[in-house]
């Protein structure tokens, strides 16, 4: 069922072998995490409690309140340190080093002191997360600047499915200082409902044909589903994220939005059905309760939240081998958000954390195997000197009156991507976006920074611009190539699906002259037994 849910959510553009491995191995990875010390919420009889999330037929998400990711980080850090793994904190990699076609190391710097470091390695695993900082409104942390995508692309690896950027339907929108901060899907999983300014549950107005048989047709049935009734079907608030985000945009555009340009997410209403609702909400959603209390002065046990879409996740990433997670560049592996293939055109909630566990483990295993069979190669000193020279160039322009701040270039890139390559796209806007990216790239080569190399955020921003521009161009070119609407990509000039695009993935690679090449890759035929699984689950 998990396999079928993942494939349906991705509109069948997923790498079916990765989806199969993910469904088969995720549960064991959760048990392994628990053995290492993760403390999951429990049922009354002591089993791991599982939560409803959008696009999943059954409650599937093992969780720790609404802080599951933090618990995973704590557990993995603790276990890694006890395994004797060396950790280089606050270091940033700015180039992969190669010997012929093979990756043999990496070049980076210490963010605190600005000192360069060369890492010699028989294999390199990229696990750098996403690209959210290419957009103005995002739930992503400051370091999500597409570094893994950019590093892999410039090292000769291929990127896949870059047109598919997920805009999470529920981010904070007020006050302006917190715009984009994530409001977890767990709120809706626990019974939260979406309302327009008229107080109407608008999600019942538009249920895709693909999900009609699995979606509740009454508010009462939807409530029973959130409370664990296995005979009930999911409420429409738990449809896939791409669909919910577009419904919210529609309500706002048609004048039914909240005062600050979003809609209302209401969990306080469950008081009508639960006598201890206030304590229930605080127990199940402690982070959300404190987040809104501290940042927006809203008590979610009493008042609805104002929410709107926020850039959250990129389904696209480095094209990797399904089994080993190695790219087409020998010795270069990728896992997690910077690896592509598993999620197709749209990721289901919760599948990112299990993706990390399943394919992070596989990448580590196969990278270790590759390392044992391939000797560490010599680092080319000329490569190192050239990367160091390029990294220090912004300092040489600090006294030049014509140089500008890297923050200004980044700000304008974010504005351009948000407005021209956002939730709703069309060819004219995206072509303008490409022109803007080219202009910004020229300006990026002229940015200057002041001061010295010791903790200098301006210098860091200047270095990160290259990867932000690379990933922004890849997203835009892939979105132009796919002349249809599917999953997270919605084109108002091509609002319907096109079966011909449903049989291919979009692949990006660096051409011999440095140009970005875009091609279509036919999706391999799925084995008969997996096709039968999907048919049985429809």
C-alpha positions as CSV (number, residue, x, y, z in Angstrom):
1,X,0.0,0.0,0.0
2,X,2.9,2.4,0.8
3,X,4.4,1.7,-2.6
4,X,1.1,2.4,-4.4
5,X,0.5,5.6,-2.3
6,X,4.0,6.9,-3.2
7,X,3.6,6.1,-6.9
8,X,0.1,7.7,-7.0
9,X,1.4,10.8,-5.2
10,X,4.2,11.2,-7.7
11,X,1.8,10.8,-10.6
12,X,3.8,7.7,-11.7
13,X,6.9,9.6,-12.7
14,X,8.7,8.1,-9.7
15,X,11.7,5.7,-10.1
16,X,9.5,2.6,-9.3
17,X,12.5,0.6,-8.0
18,X,13.3,3.3,-5.5
19,X,9.7,3.5,-4.4
20,X,9.7,-0.3,-4.0
21,X,12.9,-0.4,-1.9
22,X,11.6,2.5,0.2
23,X,8.3,0.8,1.0
24,X,10.1,-2.5,1.8
25,X,12.9,-1.0,4.0
26,X,11.4,2.0,5.7
27,X,9.8,0.1,8.6
28,X,13.0,-1.7,9.5
29,X,14.9,1.6,9.4
30,X,12.4,3.0,11.9
31,X,13.0,0.0,14.2
32,X,16.8,0.5,13.9
33,X,16.4,4.2,14.8
34,X,14.4,3.1,17.9
35,X,17.1,0.7,18.9
36,X,19.6,3.6,18.7
37,X,17.5,5.6,21.2
38,X,14.7,7.4,19.3
39,X,11.7,7.8,21.6
40,X,8.6,7.6,19.5
41,X,5.0,8.4,20.7
42,X,3.3,5.1,21.7
43,X,-0.2,3.6,21.6
44,X,-1.8,2.6,24.9
45,X,-0.5,-1.0,24.4
46,X,3.1,0.1,23.9
47,X,3.4,0.1,20.1
48,X,4.7,3.0,18.0
49,X,1.9,5.4,17.4
50,X,1.3,6.3,13.7
51,X,-0.2,9.5,12.4
52,X,-2.3,10.5,9.4
53,X,-0.6,12.5,6.7
54,X,-1.7,13.7,3.2
55,X,-1.9,11.1,0.4
56,X,-1.4,8.1,2.7
57,X,-4.3,5.6,2.7
58,X,-3.6,4.6,6.3
59,X,-2.0,6.3,9.4
60,X,1.7,5.5,8.7
61,X,3.9,8.2,10.3
62,X,5.9,7.2,13.4
63,X,6.4,10.5,15.2
64,X,7.5,12.4,18.3
65,X,4.7,14.9,18.8
66,X,5.4,17.4,16.0
67,X,9.2,17.3,16.5
68,X,10.1,14.0,14.7
69,X,12.9,15.5,12.6
70,X,14.6,16.9,15.7
71,X,14.4,13.5,17.4
72,X,16.0,11.9,14.3
73,X,18.8,14.4,14.3
74,X,19.5,13.9,18.1
75,X,19.5,10.1,17.7
76,X,21.7,10.0,14.6
77,X,24.2,12.5,16.0
78,X,24.4,10.6,19.2
79,X,24.9,7.3,17.5
80,X,27.4,8.7,15.0
81,X,29.6,10.2,17.7
82,X,29.6,6.9,19.6
83,X,30.6,5.1,16.4
84,X,33.7,7.3,16.3
85,X,32.8,9.4,13.2
86,X,34.8,12.6,12.8
87,X,32.5,15.6,12.5
88,X,33.7,18.9,11.0
89,X,31.1,21.4,12.2
90,X,30.3,24.6,10.3
91,X,32.3,23.6,7.2
92,X,31.1,24.4,3.7
93,X,32.1,22.5,0.6
94,X,32.5,24.7,-2.5
95,X,33.9,22.3,-5.1
96,X,34.3,18.5,-5.7
97,X,37.8,17.5,-6.8
98,X,38.2,15.0,-9.7
99,X,40.9,12.8,-11.2
100,X,39.6,12.2,-14.7
101,X,36.0,11.2,-14.5
102,X,36.1,10.1,-10.8
103,X,35.5,12.2,-7.7
104,X,38.5,12.0,-5.4
105,X,37.8,14.6,-2.8
106,X,36.3,18.0,-1.9
107,X,37.4,21.6,-1.2
108,X,35.8,23.7,1.4
109,X,36.2,26.3,4.2
110,X,35.7,26.7,7.9
111,X,32.8,29.3,8.2
112,X,34.1,30.6,11.6
113,X,37.7,31.3,10.6
114,X,37.6,31.2,6.8
115,X,40.4,28.7,6.5
116,X,40.4,26.4,3.5
117,X,40.4,22.6,3.8
118,X,41.0,19.8,1.3
119,X,39.3,16.5,2.0
120,X,40.8,13.5,0.2
121,X,38.3,10.6,-0.2
122,X,37.7,7.5,-2.2
123,X,34.0,8.3,-2.3
124,X,31.8,11.4,-1.5
125,X,28.2,11.3,-0.4
126,X,26.1,14.4,-0.9
127,X,23.3,14.9,1.7
128,X,22.9,18.7,1.5
129,X,19.1,19.1,1.4
130,X,17.2,21.4,-0.8
131,X,17.0,24.7,-2.7
132,X,14.4,26.7,-0.8
133,X,16.5,29.8,-0.5
134,X,16.2,30.4,-4.3
135,X,12.6,31.5,-3.4
136,X,11.4,34.5,-1.4
137,X,9.0,32.6,0.8
138,X,10.3,29.3,2.1
139,X,10.1,27.0,5.2
140,X,13.8,26.0,4.6
141,X,16.7,27.0,6.8
142,X,19.3,29.5,5.7
143,X,21.7,26.8,4.4
144,X,19.3,25.4,1.8
145,X,21.0,27.0,-1.2
146,X,21.2,24.1,-3.6
147,X,24.8,23.3,-2.8
148,X,24.5,19.5,-3.4
149,X,22.7,20.0,-6.7
150,X,25.2,22.6,-7.9
151,X,28.3,20.7,-6.8
152,X,27.1,17.5,-8.5
153,X,26.1,19.4,-11.7
154,X,29.4,21.1,-12.0
155,X,31.2,17.8,-11.4
156,X,29.4,16.2,-14.3
157,X,26.5,14.5,-12.7
158,X,22.9,14.6,-14.1
159,X,19.9,16.2,-12.3
160,X,16.4,14.8,-12.7
161,X,12.9,16.1,-12.2
162,X,14.1,19.6,-11.3
163,X,10.8,21.2,-12.4
164,X,9.0,19.7,-9.5
165,X,9.3,22.1,-6.5
166,X,6.8,21.4,-3.7
167,X,5.1,24.4,-2.1
168,X,3.8,23.2,1.2
169,X,0.2,24.5,1.6
170,X,0.6,25.7,5.2
171,X,3.3,28.2,6.1
172,X,2.9,31.1,8.5
173,X,2.0,34.3,6.7
174,X,1.6,36.8,9.6
175,X,3.4,38.8,11.0
176,X,5.7,39.4,8.0
177,X,8.9,38.5,10.0
178,X,7.8,34.9,10.2
179,X,6.3,34.5,6.7
180,X,7.1,31.0,5.3
181,X,7.8,29.2,8.6
182,X,6.3,25.7,8.3
183,X,3.0,24.8,9.9
184,X,3.2,21.0,10.1
185,X,0.8,18.7,8.2
186,X,0.3,17.1,11.6
187,X,-2.2,19.8,12.4
188,X,-4.4,18.6,9.6
189,X,-3.6,14.9,10.5
190,X,-5.0,15.6,14.0
191,X,-8.2,17.0,12.7
192,X,-7.3,20.6,11.6
193,X,-9.5,22.0,8.8
194,X,-9.0,24.7,6.2
195,X,-11.5,27.5,6.0
196,X,-11.9,30.6,3.7
197,X,-13.0,34.0,5.0
198,X,-16.6,32.9,4.7
199,X,-16.0,30.0,7.1
200,X,-16.5,27.3,4.5
201,X,-14.4,24.2,4.2
202,X,-13.4,24.8,0.6
203,X,-11.4,21.7,0.1
204,X,-14.6,19.7,-0.4
205,X,-15.2,21.8,-3.6
206,X,-12.3,20.2,-5.6
207,X,-11.4,16.6,-5.2
208,X,-9.3,15.1,-8.0
209,X,-10.7,12.0,-9.8
210,X,-7.6,10.0,-8.8
211,X,-8.5,10.4,-5.1
212,X,-12.3,10.6,-5.1
213,X,-12.8,6.9,-4.0
214,X,-10.4,7.5,-1.1
215,X,-11.7,10.9,0.1
216,X,-14.5,11.5,2.6
217,X,-17.7,13.0,1.3
218,X,-18.8,14.4,4.6
219,X,-17.2,16.3,7.4
220,X,-18.3,13.6,9.9
221,X,-16.5,10.9,7.9
222,X,-13.4,13.0,7.7
223,X,-13.3,13.5,11.5
224,X,-13.7,9.8,12.1
225,X,-10.7,9.1,9.9
226,X,-8.5,11.4,11.9
227,X,-9.5,9.6,15.0
228,X,-8.4,6.2,13.7
229,X,-11.6,4.8,12.2
230,X,-10.3,2.4,9.5
231,X,-13.7,2.3,7.8
232,X,-13.6,6.1,7.2
233,X,-11.9,7.8,4.3
234,X,-9.5,10.7,4.6
235,X,-10.7,14.3,4.7
236,X,-9.9,16.5,1.7
237,X,-7.5,18.6,3.8
238,X,-5.2,15.5,3.6
239,X,-5.1,15.3,-0.2
240,X,-1.6,15.8,-1.7
241,X,0.3,19.0,-0.9
242,X,0.4,20.2,-4.5
243,X,-3.4,20.1,-4.8
244,X,-4.1,21.7,-1.4
245,X,-1.6,24.5,-2.2
246,X,-3.3,25.3,-5.5
247,X,-6.8,25.3,-3.8
248,X,-5.5,27.8,-1.3
249,X,-4.1,30.0,-4.1
250,X,-7.5,29.8,-5.9
251,X,-9.4,30.9,-2.8
252,X,-7.1,33.9,-2.3
253,X,-7.2,34.9,-6.0
254,X,-11.0,34.7,-6.1
255,X,-11.3,37.0,-3.1
256,X,-12.1,34.5,-0.4
257,X,-8.8,34.6,1.4
258,X,-7.9,35.8,4.9
259,X,-6.9,39.4,5.7
260,X,-3.2,38.8,5.0
261,X,-3.5,36.8,1.8
262,X,-3.9,33.2,3.0
263,X,-6.7,31.0,4.5
264,X,-7.5,29.8,8.0
265,X,-6.3,26.5,9.5
266,X,-8.4,25.7,12.5
267,X,-7.6,22.9,15.0
268,X,-9.5,24.6,17.9
269,X,-12.8,23.4,16.4
270,X,-12.2,19.9,17.6
271,X,-13.6,21.1,21.0
272,X,-17.0,20.3,19.5
273,X,-16.0,16.6,19.5
274,X,-13.4,16.2,22.3
275,X,-14.0,17.3,25.9
276,X,-10.2,17.6,26.6
277,X,-9.3,19.3,23.3
278,X,-7.0,22.0,24.7
279,X,-4.7,19.5,26.4
280,X,-5.0,17.2,23.4
281,X,-3.7,19.9,21.1
282,X,-0.9,20.9,23.4
283,X,0.2,17.3,23.8
284,X,0.0,16.4,20.1
285,X,1.3,19.7,18.6
286,X,3.6,21.2,21.3
287,X,5.9,23.0,18.8
288,X,3.0,24.5,16.8
289,X,1.3,25.7,20.1
290,X,4.5,27.5,21.2
291,X,5.4,28.7,17.6
292,X,2.1,30.6,17.2
293,X,2.0,31.7,20.8
294,X,5.5,33.2,20.7
295,X,5.7,34.4,17.1
296,X,2.1,35.5,16.3
297,X,0.5,35.9,19.8
298,X,-2.2,33.3,18.7
299,X,-3.4,30.5,21.0
300,X,-4.2,27.7,18.5
301,X,-6.4,26.0,21.1
302,X,-8.7,29.0,20.8
303,X,-8.1,30.7,17.5
304,X,-7.6,29.6,13.8
305,X,-4.2,30.2,12.2
306,X,-3.6,32.2,9.0
307,X,-1.6,30.0,6.6
308,X,-0.5,30.1,2.9
309,X,1.8,28.1,0.6
310,X,5.6,28.2,1.2
311,X,8.5,26.7,-0.8
312,X,9.3,23.5,1.1
313,X,10.9,20.7,-0.9
314,X,12.4,19.9,-4.3
315,X,11.5,16.5,-5.7
316,X,14.3,16.9,-8.3
317,X,17.9,16.1,-7.5
318,X,21.0,14.2,-8.5
319,X,20.1,11.3,-10.8
320,X,21.3,8.1,-9.0
321,X,21.4,4.4,-9.3
322,X,18.3,2.9,-7.5
323,X,20.3,0.3,-5.6
324,X,23.5,2.1,-4.7
325,X,22.6,5.8,-4.9
326,X,25.8,6.5,-7.0
327,X,25.5,9.1,-9.7
328,X,26.9,8.8,-13.2
329,X,30.2,10.2,-11.8
330,X,32.2,7.3,-10.2
331,X,32.7,7.8,-6.5
332,X,29.9,10.4,-6.2
333,X,26.8,9.4,-4.2
334,X,23.7,11.4,-3.2
335,X,20.9,10.8,-0.7
336,X,17.9,12.6,0.7
337,X,16.5,15.7,-0.8
338,X,19.5,16.4,-3.0
339,X,19.0,12.9,-4.6
340,X,16.2,12.6,-7.1
341,X,13.9,9.8,-8.3
342,X,11.9,8.5,-5.4
343,X,9.1,11.1,-5.2
344,X,8.3,11.7,-8.9
345,X,6.2,14.9,-9.4
346,X,5.1,15.3,-5.8
347,X,6.3,14.0,-2.4
348,X,3.9,12.6,0.2
349,X,4.2,14.1,3.7
350,X,6.5,12.0,5.8
351,X,8.2,10.3,2.9
352,X,11.2,12.6,3.2
353,X,12.4,11.4,6.6
354,X,12.0,7.8,5.7
355,X,13.8,8.6,2.4
356,X,16.7,9.8,4.4
357,X,16.9,6.6,6.5
358,X,16.5,4.1,3.6
359,X,18.7,5.8,1.0
360,X,21.1,7.4,3.4
361,X,21.8,3.9,4.7
362,X,22.2,2.5,1.2
363,X,24.4,5.4,0.0
364,X,26.7,4.8,3.1
365,X,26.8,1.0,2.5
366,X,27.7,1.3,-1.2
367,X,30.0,4.2,-0.8
368,X,32.0,2.2,1.8
369,X,32.0,-0.8,-0.7
370,X,33.3,1.5,-3.5
371,X,36.0,2.9,-1.2
372,X,37.2,-0.6,-0.3
373,X,37.6,-1.4,-4.0
374,X,39.1,1.8,-5.2
375,X,42.2,3.4,-3.8
376,X,42.4,7.1,-2.7
377,X,43.7,9.0,-5.7
378,X,46.0,12.0,-5.7
379,X,44.6,15.5,-5.5
380,X,45.4,17.8,-8.4
381,X,47.1,20.9,-6.8
382,X,46.2,23.1,-9.8
383,X,42.5,22.3,-9.2
384,X,42.8,23.3,-5.6
385,X,44.6,26.6,-6.4
386,X,42.0,27.6,-9.0
387,X,39.0,26.9,-6.7
388,X,40.8,28.9,-3.9
389,X,41.4,31.8,-6.3
390,X,37.8,31.9,-7.4
391,X,36.6,31.8,-3.8
392,X,38.7,34.8,-2.8
393,X,37.8,37.0,-5.8
394,X,35.0,38.9,-3.9
395,X,37.6,40.3,-1.5
396,X,39.6,41.7,-4.5
397,X,36.5,43.8,-5.4
398,X,35.8,45.2,-1.9
399,X,37.2,48.6,-2.7
400,X,35.7,48.8,-6.2
401,X,32.9,51.3,-6.2
402,X,31.1,49.4,-9.0
403,X,30.8,46.2,-7.0
404,X,27.6,45.4,-5.2
405,X,26.4,43.3,-2.3
406,X,25.8,39.6,-2.8
407,X,22.6,40.0,-0.7
408,X,21.1,42.3,-3.3
409,X,21.7,39.8,-6.1
410,X,20.2,37.0,-3.9
411,X,17.2,39.1,-3.0
412,X,16.4,39.9,-6.6
413,X,16.9,36.2,-7.6
414,X,14.4,35.2,-4.8
415,X,11.9,37.8,-6.0
416,X,12.2,36.6,-9.6
417,X,11.8,32.9,-8.8
418,X,8.9,33.5,-6.5
419,X,7.0,35.7,-9.1
420,X,8.0,34.0,-12.4
421,X,8.6,30.3,-11.5
422,X,6.3,29.9,-8.5
423,X,3.2,27.8,-7.9
424,X,1.4,28.9,-11.1
425,X,3.7,29.1,-14.2
426,X,3.6,30.0,-17.9
427,X,6.0,30.2,-20.7
428,X,6.2,34.0,-21.0
429,X,7.0,34.4,-17.2
430,X,9.6,31.6,-17.2
431,X,11.4,33.0,-20.3
432,X,11.6,36.3,-18.5
433,X,12.9,34.4,-15.5
434,X,15.7,32.9,-17.6
435,X,16.7,36.3,-18.8
436,X,16.7,37.6,-15.3
437,X,18.9,34.7,-14.1
438,X,21.5,35.4,-16.8
439,X,21.6,39.1,-15.8
440,X,22.0,38.1,-12.2
441,X,24.7,35.7,-13.0
442,X,26.7,38.5,-14.7
443,X,26.2,40.6,-11.6
444,X,27.2,37.8,-9.3
445,X,30.6,37.7,-10.9
446,X,31.0,41.3,-9.8
447,X,29.9,41.2,-6.2
448,X,32.4,42.4,-3.6
449,X,32.7,41.9,0.1
450,X,34.4,43.8,2.9
451,X,36.5,42.7,5.9
452,X,38.4,39.5,6.3
453,X,37.8,35.8,6.1
454,X,36.9,35.3,9.8
455,X,33.2,34.7,10.1
456,X,32.1,36.8,7.1
457,X,28.5,36.1,6.1
458,X,28.7,38.4,3.1
459,X,31.6,36.3,1.7
460,X,29.6,33.1,2.4
461,X,26.6,34.6,0.5
462,X,28.8,35.5,-2.5
463,X,30.1,31.9,-2.7
464,X,26.6,30.4,-2.4
465,X,25.3,32.5,-5.3
466,X,26.8,30.2,-7.9
467,X,24.8,27.2,-6.7
468,X,21.6,29.2,-6.2
469,X,21.8,30.5,-9.8
470,X,22.6,27.0,-11.2
471,X,19.6,25.4,-9.4
472,X,17.3,28.2,-10.4
473,X,18.2,27.9,-14.0
474,X,17.8,24.1,-13.8
475,X,14.3,24.5,-12.3
476,X,13.2,27.0,-14.9
477,X,14.6,25.1,-17.9
478,X,13.0,21.8,-16.8
479,X,9.7,23.6,-16.1
480,X,9.7,25.1,-19.6
481,X,10.5,21.6,-21.1
482,X,7.5,20.0,-19.5
483,X,4.6,21.4,-21.3
484,X,1.9,20.0,-19.0
485,X,0.5,20.3,-15.5
486,X,1.4,17.3,-13.3
487,X,2.0,17.0,-9.6
488,X,3.8,20.1,-8.2
489,X,4.1,21.7,-11.7
490,X,1.1,23.7,-12.7
491,X,1.2,25.6,-16.0
492,X,-1.7,27.9,-16.7
493,X,-0.8,27.7,-20.5
494,X,-0.9,23.9,-20.3
495,X,-3.4,23.2,-17.5
496,X,-3.9,19.5,-18.3
497,X,-1.8,16.3,-18.2
498,X,-0.2,15.1,-21.4
499,X,0.3,11.4,-21.6
500,X,3.5,11.8,-23.6
501,X,5.1,13.6,-20.7
502,X,3.8,11.0,-18.3
503,X,6.3,8.5,-19.8
504,X,9.5,10.6,-19.4
505,X,11.6,12.3,-16.8
506,X,13.4,15.6,-17.5
507,X,17.2,15.3,-17.2
508,X,19.7,18.2,-16.9
509,X,23.4,18.0,-17.6
510,X,26.3,20.3,-18.2
511,X,27.3,20.5,-21.8
512,X,30.9,20.4,-23.2
513,X,30.9,24.2,-23.5
514,X,29.4,24.8,-20.1
515,X,25.9,25.3,-21.3
516,X,22.9,23.7,-19.5
517,X,21.4,20.8,-21.6
518,X,17.9,19.5,-21.1
519,X,16.7,16.1,-22.4
520,X,13.9,13.6,-21.8
521,X,14.6,10.2,-20.4
522,X,12.0,7.4,-21.0
523,X,10.8,5.8,-17.8
524,X,11.7,2.1,-17.7
525,X,8.7,-0.3,-17.8
526,X,7.4,-1.4,-14.4
527,X,7.4,-5.1,-13.7
528,X,4.0,-6.8,-14.0
529,X,3.7,-7.6,-10.3
530,X,4.2,-4.0,-9.3
531,X,1.6,-2.8,-11.9
532,X,-0.8,-5.3,-10.3
533,X,-0.2,-3.8,-6.9
534,X,-1.1,-0.3,-8.2
535,X,-4.2,-1.6,-9.9
536,X,-5.4,-3.4,-6.8
537,X,-4.9,-0.2,-4.7
538,X,-6.9,2.1,-6.9
